[in-house]
Amino acid sequence: MHISTNHEVTIKENVADCKSAYCIYRVDPTLEAGQDRLDTAGNYLHRLIRVDQEWRVNAIKQTVVVMSGNRQVHGAFHNGQIE
């Protein structure tokens, strides 16, 4: 489950920045209880551009503030590092 809240949007012509806070709750049902979760929380900065009257995400910066649980639940982690 991915929750994003407290959106703050700044628009300048055809470029927008959106700051937000997030929480992500990951569960791997193939792992035993107590080892099956990874929870993270932090901040996002999305850069959007307007193309033909539509807003499109151009860049995302994620800052992790809190991480709790088994990092192996996140598929991108290998040997404790993100790839």
MIMILUM-628485 format. One record per residue: residue number from 1; residue in one letter; chain; x, y, z of N, C-alpha, C in turn. Coordinates in steps of 0.02 Angstrom, whole numbers, plus 50000, padded with zeros to 5 digits. Each point is the difference from the previous one (the first is absolute). Layout:
nr=NUM | rest=A | kette=A | nX=X | nY=Y | nZ=Z | caX=X | caY=Y | caZ=Z | cX=X | cY=Y | cZ=Z
...
// end
This chain:
nr=1 | rest=M | kette=A | nX=50043 | nY=49942 | nZ=50000 | caX=49957 | caY=50058 | caZ=50000 | cX=50045 | cY=50061 | cZ=50000
nr=2 | rest=H | kette=A | nX=49983 | nY=50048 | nZ=49958 | caX=50040 | caY=50060 | caZ=49992 | cX=49954 | cY=50060 | cZ=50013
nr=3 | rest=I | kette=A | nX=50017 | nY=50039 | nZ=50051 | caX=49959 | caY=50058 | caZ=50018 | cX=50042 | cY=50063 | cZ=49991
nr=4 | rest=S | kette=A | nX=49972 | nY=50049 | nZ=49964 | caX=50033 | caY=50064 | caZ=49989 | cX=49953 | cY=50055 | cZ=50024
nr=5 | rest=T | kette=A | nX=50026 | nY=50047 | nZ=50039 | caX=49957 | caY=50051 | caZ=50030 | cX=50036 | cY=50067 | cZ=50005
nr=6 | rest=N | kette=A | nX=49964 | nY=50051 | nZ=50022 | caX=50027 | caY=50068 | caZ=50012 | cX=50034 | cY=50028 | cZ=49937
nr=7 | rest=H | kette=A | nX=49966 | nY=49995 | nZ=49943 | caX=50027 | caY=50024 | caZ=49937 | cX=50004 | cY=50076 | cZ=49999
nr=8 | rest=E | kette=A | nX=50058 | nY=50025 | nZ=49982 | caX=50012 | caY=50072 | caZ=49992 | cX=50025 | cY=50010 | cZ=49929
nr=9 | rest=V | kette=A | nX=49960 | nY=50035 | nZ=49959 | caX=50015 | caY=50008 | caZ=49929 | cX=50018 | cY=50072 | cZ=49985
nr=10 | rest=T | kette=A | nX=50055 | nY=50008 | nZ=49963 | caX=50021 | caY=50065 | caZ=49975 | cX=50003 | cY=49996 | cZ=49924
nr=11 | rest=I | kette=A | nX=49965 | nY=50046 | nZ=49967 | caX=49997 | caY=50000 | caZ=49926 | cX=50031 | cY=50064 | cZ=49974
nr=12 | rest=K | kette=A | nX=50045 | nY=49992 | nZ=49951 | caX=50030 | caY=50057 | caZ=49965 | cX=49998 | cY=49984 | cZ=49926
nr=13 | rest=E | kette=A | nX=49953 | nY=50031 | nZ=49966 | caX=49989 | caY=49989 | caZ=49928 | cX=49986 | cY=49926 | cZ=49987
nr=14 | rest=N | kette=A | nX=50043 | nY=49965 | nZ=49964 | caX=49988 | caY=49930 | caZ=49981 | cX=50039 | cY=49950 | cZ=50042
nr=15 | rest=V | kette=A | nX=50023 | nY=50022 | nZ=50059 | caX=50037 | caY=49956 | caZ=50045 | cX=49968 | cY=50005 | cZ=50069
nr=16 | rest=A | kette=A | nX=49992 | nY=49943 | nZ=50034 | caX=49973 | caY=49999 | caZ=50067 | cX=50042 | cY=49955 | cZ=50044
nr=17 | rest=D | kette=A | nX=50007 | nY=50018 | nZ=50063 | caX=50031 | caY=49959 | caZ=50051 | cX=49947 | cY=49981 | cZ=50050
nr=18 | rest=C | kette=A | nX=49999 | nY=49937 | nZ=50020 | caX=49953 | caY=49976 | caZ=50050 | cX=50039 | cY=49966 | cZ=50056
nr=19 | rest=K | kette=A | nX=49998 | nY=50029 | nZ=50060 | caX=50031 | caY=49970 | caZ=50059 | cX=49946 | cY=49963 | cZ=50038
nr=20 | rest=S | kette=A | nX=50017 | nY=49941 | nZ=50026 | caX=49952 | caY=49961 | caZ=50039 | cX=50035 | cY=49955 | cZ=50050
nr=21 | rest=A | kette=A | nX=49961 | nY=49976 | nZ=50047 | caX=50024 | caY=49950 | caZ=50049 | cX=49971 | cY=49933 | cZ=49980
nr=22 | rest=Y | kette=A | nX=50036 | nY=49946 | nZ=50015 | caX=49974 | caY=49934 | caZ=49981 | cX=50014 | cY=49948 | cZ=50054
nr=23 | rest=C | kette=A | nX=49959 | nY=49947 | nZ=49999 | caX=50012 | caY=49938 | caZ=50037 | cX=49988 | cY=49943 | cZ=49952
nr=24 | rest=I | kette=A | nX=50045 | nY=49951 | nZ=50002 | caX=49992 | caY=49940 | caZ=49959 | cX=50004 | cY=49940 | cZ=50046
nr=25 | rest=Y | kette=A | nX=49950 | nY=49957 | nZ=49995 | caX=49997 | caY=49938 | caZ=50039 | cX=50004 | cY=49942 | cZ=49952
nr=26 | rest=R | kette=A | nX=50054 | nY=49961 | nZ=50005 | caX=50010 | caY=49943 | caZ=49956 | cX=49995 | cY=49936 | cZ=50041
nr=27 | rest=V | kette=A | nX=49967 | nY=49949 | nZ=49970 | caX=49993 | caY=49935 | caZ=50032 | cX=50017 | cY=49947 | cZ=49949
nr=28 | rest=D | kette=A | nX=50041 | nY=49951 | nZ=50021 | caX=50016 | caY=49942 | caZ=49958 | cX=49968 | cY=49939 | cZ=50034
nr=29 | rest=P | kette=A | nX=49944 | nY=49976 | nZ=49975 | caX=49965 | caY=49945 | caZ=50033 | cX=50037 | cY=49934 | cZ=49998
nr=30 | rest=T | kette=A | nX=50055 | nY=49996 | nZ=49962 | caX=50039 | caY=49938 | caZ=49997 | cX=50049 | cY=49994 | cZ=50058
nr=31 | rest=L | kette=A | nX=50008 | nY=50054 | nZ=50038 | caX=50047 | caY=50000 | caZ=50057 | cX=49962 | cY=49989 | cZ=50065
nr=32 | rest=E | kette=A | nX=50036 | nY=49978 | nZ=50051 | caX=49969 | caY=49987 | caZ=50065 | cX=49982 | cY=50065 | cZ=50035
nr=33 | rest=A | kette=A | nX=49949 | nY=49996 | nZ=50042 | caX=49978 | caY=50058 | caZ=50038 | cX=50059 | cY=50030 | cZ=50039
nr=34 | rest=G | kette=A | nX=50004 | nY=50065 | nZ=50000 | caX=50055 | caY=50035 | caZ=50033 | cX=50057 | cY=50016 | cZ=49952
nr=35 | rest=Q | kette=A | nX=50003 | nY=49963 | nZ=49945 | caX=50051 | caY=50012 | caZ=49948 | cX=49968 | cY=50020 | cZ=49933
nr=36 | rest=D | kette=A | nX=49935 | nY=50009 | nZ=50001 | caX=49962 | caY=50009 | caZ=49937 | cX=49983 | cY=50071 | cZ=49983
nr=37 | rest=R | kette=A | nX=50025 | nY=50050 | nZ=50039 | caX=49981 | caY=50070 | caZ=49988 | cX=50060 | cY=50046 | cZ=49992
nr=38 | rest=L | kette=A | nX=49989 | nY=50053 | nZ=49961 | caX=50047 | caY=50055 | caZ=49996 | cX=49959 | cY=50064 | cZ=49995
nr=39 | rest=D | kette=A | nX=50008 | nY=50044 | nZ=50048 | caX=49964 | caY=50064 | caZ=50001 | cX=50049 | cY=50056 | cZ=49990
nr=40 | rest=T | kette=A | nX=49984 | nY=50047 | nZ=49956 | caX=50042 | caY=50059 | caZ=49989 | cX=49956 | cY=50062 | cZ=50000
nr=41 | rest=A | kette=A | nX=50030 | nY=50056 | nZ=50020 | caX=49966 | caY=50064 | caZ=49999 | cX=50050 | cY=50054 | cZ=49984
nr=42 | rest=G | kette=A | nX=49976 | nY=50054 | nZ=49970 | caX=50046 | caY=50054 | caZ=49982 | cX=49965 | cY=50053 | cZ=49958
nr=43 | rest=N | kette=A | nX=50038 | nY=50027 | nZ=49953 | caX=49976 | caY=50056 | caZ=49959 | cX=50013 | cY=49986 | cZ=49926
nr=44 | rest=Y | kette=A | nX=49954 | nY=50025 | nZ=49959 | caX=50008 | caY=49999 | caZ=49928 | cX=50005 | cY=50072 | cZ=49974
nr=45 | rest=L | kette=A | nX=50037 | nY=50008 | nZ=49946 | caX=49998 | caY=50060 | caZ=49960 | cX=49989 | cY=49977 | cZ=49928
nr=46 | rest=H | kette=A | nX=49941 | nY=50015 | nZ=49973 | caX=49984 | caY=49985 | caZ=49931 | cX=50008 | cY=50063 | cZ=49959
nr=47 | rest=R | kette=A | nX=50033 | nY=49995 | nZ=49943 | caX=50003 | caY=50054 | caZ=49951 | cX=49954 | cY=49980 | cZ=49943
nr=48 | rest=L | kette=A | nX=49955 | nY=50045 | nZ=49981 | caX=49954 | caY=49987 | caZ=49946 | cX=50009 | cY=50052 | cZ=49946
nr=49 | rest=I | kette=A | nX=49986 | nY=49980 | nZ=49938 | caX=50001 | caY=50047 | caZ=49944 | cX=49933 | cY=49994 | cZ=49963
nr=50 | rest=R | kette=A | nX=49979 | nY=50057 | nZ=49972 | caX=49937 | caY=50000 | caZ=49962 | cX=50017 | cY=49987 | cZ=49927
nr=51 | rest=V | kette=A | nX=49969 | nY=49948 | nZ=49972 | caX=50009 | caY=49981 | caZ=49930 | cX=49930 | cY=49994 | cZ=49969
nr=52 | rest=D | kette=A | nX=49986 | nY=50042 | nZ=49951 | caX=49935 | caY=49998 | caZ=49966 | cX=49942 | cY=50001 | cZ=50050
nr=53 | rest=Q | kette=A | nX=50001 | nY=50046 | nZ=50046 | caX=49947 | caY=50011 | caZ=50049 | cX=49994 | cY=49944 | cZ=50053
nr=54 | rest=E | kette=A | nX=50048 | nY=49954 | nZ=50002 | caX=50001 | caY=49947 | caZ=50051 | cX=50063 | cY=50007 | cZ=50042
nr=55 | rest=W | kette=A | nX=49993 | nY=49986 | nZ=50066 | caX=50058 | caY=50000 | caZ=50044 | cX=50030 | cY=49930 | cZ=50001
nr=56 | rest=R | kette=A | nX=50066 | nY=49997 | nZ=49992 | caX=50036 | caY=49935 | caZ=49999 | cX=50058 | cY=50004 | cZ=50050
nr=57 | rest=V | kette=A | nX=50010 | nY=49946 | nZ=50036 | caX=50055 | caY=49996 | caZ=50047 | cX=50065 | cY=49995 | cZ=49961
nr=58 | rest=N | kette=A | nX=50047 | nY=50045 | nZ=50015 | caX=50064 | caY=50004 | caZ=49966 | cX=50057 | cY=49974 | cZ=50044
nr=59 | rest=A | kette=A | nX=49991 | nY=50004 | nZ=50066 | caX=50053 | caY=49977 | caZ=50046 | cX=49969 | cY=49989 | cZ=50069
nr=60 | rest=I | kette=A | nX=50029 | nY=49953 | nZ=50037 | caX=49979 | caY=49985 | caZ=50068 | cX=50061 | cY=49993 | cZ=50044
nr=61 | rest=K | kette=A | nX=50000 | nY=50036 | nZ=50056 | caX=50052 | caY=49991 | caZ=50051 | cX=49966 | cY=49974 | cZ=50063
nr=62 | rest=Q | kette=A | nX=50024 | nY=49943 | nZ=50024 | caX=49973 | caY=49970 | caZ=50061 | cX=50053 | cY=50005 | cZ=50055
nr=63 | rest=T | kette=A | nX=49980 | nY=50027 | nZ=50056 | caX=50044 | caY=50003 | caZ=50059 | cX=49970 | cY=49956 | cZ=50054
nr=64 | rest=V | kette=A | nX=50036 | nY=49947 | nZ=50019 | caX=49977 | caY=49955 | caZ=50052 | cX=50020 | cY=50029 | cZ=50067
nr=65 | rest=V | kette=A | nX=49952 | nY=50008 | nZ=50045 | caX=50013 | caY=50026 | caZ=50067 | cX=49998 | cY=49943 | cZ=50052
nr=66 | rest=V | kette=A | nX=49954 | nY=49953 | nZ=49990 | caX=49992 | caY=49944 | caZ=50046 | cX=49995 | cY=49936 | cZ=49960
nr=67 | rest=M | kette=A | nX=50038 | nY=49948 | nZ=50021 | caX=49994 | caY=49934 | caZ=49969 | cX=50001 | cY=49949 | cZ=50056
nr=68 | rest=S | kette=A | nX=49950 | nY=49957 | nZ=50001 | caX=49994 | caY=49951 | caZ=50053 | cX=49978 | cY=49933 | cZ=49971
nr=69 | rest=G | kette=A | nX=50034 | nY=49947 | nZ=50020 | caX=49980 | caY=49933 | caZ=49978 | cX=50055 | cY=49966 | cZ=49960
nr=70 | rest=N | kette=A | nX=49980 | nY=49950 | nZ=49963 | caX=50045 | caY=49958 | caZ=49961 | cX=50011 | cY=50031 | cZ=49931
nr=71 | rest=R | kette=A | nX=50060 | nY=50024 | nZ=49988 | caX=50016 | caY=50032 | caZ=49936 | cX=49994 | cY=49953 | cZ=49940
nr=72 | rest=Q | kette=A | nX=50004 | nY=49935 | nZ=50012 | caX=49994 | caY=49952 | caZ=49945 | cX=49929 | cY=49998 | cZ=49971
nr=73 | rest=V | kette=A | nX=49951 | nY=50027 | nZ=50036 | caX=49932 | caY=50003 | caZ=49974 | cX=49997 | cY=50046 | cZ=49939
nr=74 | rest=H | kette=A | nX=50043 | nY=50051 | nZ=49999 | caX=50004 | caY=50046 | caZ=49943 | cX=50042 | cY=49966 | cZ=49946
nr=75 | rest=G | kette=A | nX=49971 | nY=49986 | nZ=49943 | caX=50035 | caY=49962 | caZ=49948 | cX=50063 | cY=50032 | cZ=49974
nr=76 | rest=A | kette=A | nX=50010 | nY=50066 | nZ=50010 | caX=50059 | caY=50033 | caZ=49972 | cX=50060 | cY=49995 | cZ=50047
nr=77 | rest=F | kette=A | nX=49991 | nY=49977 | nZ=50062 | caX=50055 | caY=49995 | caZ=50047 | cX=50037 | cY=49934 | cZ=49991
nr=78 | rest=H | kette=A | nX=50066 | nY=50003 | nZ=49994 | caX=50042 | caY=49942 | caZ=49998 | cX=50060 | cY=50014 | cZ=50044
nr=79 | rest=N | kette=A | nX=50014 | nY=49956 | nZ=50047 | caX=50056 | caY=50009 | caZ=50046 | cX=49994 | cY=50066 | cZ=50038
nr=80 | rest=G | kette=A | nX=49939 | nY=50021 | nZ=50017 | caX=49990 | caY=50061 | caZ=50039 | cX=50006 | cY=50064 | cZ=49960
nr=81 | rest=Q | kette=A | nX=50013 | nY=49996 | nZ=49935 | caX=50007 | caY=50059 | caZ=49957 | cX=49943 | cY=50002 | cZ=49950
nr=82 | rest=I | kette=A | nX=49980 | nY=50059 | nZ=49981 | caX=49949 | caY=50007 | caZ=49949 | cX=50034 | cY=50004 | cZ=49932
nr=83 | rest=E | kette=A | nX=49971 | nY=49968 | nZ=49951 | caX=50027 | caY=50000 | caZ=49932 | cX=49954 | cY=50035 | cZ=49953
// end
